[in-house]
Amino acid sequence: MVQAQEVTDDRLLFDKWLSGDPAGFSELYGRYSSRVFGFLLRMTGDRDVAEDMLQETFLAAMRNADQFDRSRSLLSWLFGIAHKRTIDYYRHAKVESDHAADTAGSVGSRLDSPEDNLANKRLRAVVHDAVQTLEPSQREVFMLRELGGVPFKEIAEIMGCPINTALGRMRLALINVRKELKKRGIDGVQ
Amino acid sequence: MECSKFEVSGLLYVSGELSDSEAREYESHLGSCEECRAETEAYRRERAAYYTPEILGERPRPEVDSEILRVCSNPKKAAAATFMPMLFLKKYAPIGVFLMLVMVAIGGYIRYHSMAADDLRAKYDAGKSTDAVAIERPKTAAIGDSAQAAAGGDEKLALSDSAASAGDSNAAFSKTRGNLDVEGVVPVKGEGK
């Protein structure tokens, strides 16, 4: 219900922006930029690259506003564009093989925002480290689903695979993240 | 034996992607499958506690936010707008600064040496003109001598005559120098070497 309300709001804000009101974009950006950026950062492991890709993602979205399918959520659409950017990144940079090694220490260190308390900071760092250990295809499904709220059917479309493959990757991602959390002292939620 | 129902129906159920009838079917399965019930509950709890936008989301640097808001806020401008390439700048700015410093250093070096060369040239030119005067002295002395000889002892008259007959400034100069030479002031012949 909440999600349906959010989708309607998104469309209203999107139309507001298209009609020339900058407040529409500011609101949408404030709502979704951290999720899209979180996804890009997890996928690239490089904050500078992710920031450039965030710019490209929003610019591509604005330039192709007429291609936005209003039956889908705006966030799914943004994540679809962001996904294409990560594919380009992997294709050109060929960093997939040493991705995990590059990102193991570099990503978790800059997660803090001023309002985070120590416990939250630690939790964020631990969850991020756990997610970072996932194999890229599992990590992508996980992030699309959990951060982007993208339905599995759309994840399958975005990734160009059958829905059962996407579900299988998600299942493995959940098992692996759970194991990693346990290793780091977080043993399930009661 | 492991139940595989959670992997498909369970994930879709938690995500709210099952139809009403499919959801009811899965719920009835949960009543009989302890494993799927435990998995479904664990996933729900984990989502609520860990897999939230607050935990998984990230904020870019404020300048990136500002740049995106600047460029994208106006849909008419967004079509032609370009971003400041943060990565490019970060990667290549140090190289640019280094090249600029190298160019400044090279420019300074060239400037310094051209100034030094100008000084040397000026000194050389000044030295050359002094030498030229010095080299001329014997000539004027010779002219003086010849004038002296021609006058047969009356120096001043002979020099005046020789200057007058030459009718130019050189001759006049020779006359003066000749006078000096006559008085034995400039013994320059040996210095020109």
Interface residues (C-beta under 8 A of the other chain):
Chain A: Q3 W17 L18 G20 P22 F25 S26 Y29 S33 S34 R35 F37 G38 L41 R42 R47 D48 V49 A50 E51 D52 L54 Q55 E56 F58 L59 M62 R63 A65 L111 S113 N120 L123 R124 V127 H128 V131 M143 R145 E146 L147 P151 F152 K153 N164 L167 G168 M170 R171 L174 V177 R178 L181 I186 G188 V189 Q190
Chain B: F6 E7 V8 L11 L12 S15 G16 E17 A42 Y43 R45 E46 R47 A48 A49 Y50 Y51 P53 E54 I55 L56 G57 E58 R59 P60 R61 V64 D65 E67 I68 L69 V71 C72 S73 N74 P75 K76 A78 A79 A81 F83 P85 M86 L87 F88 K90 K91
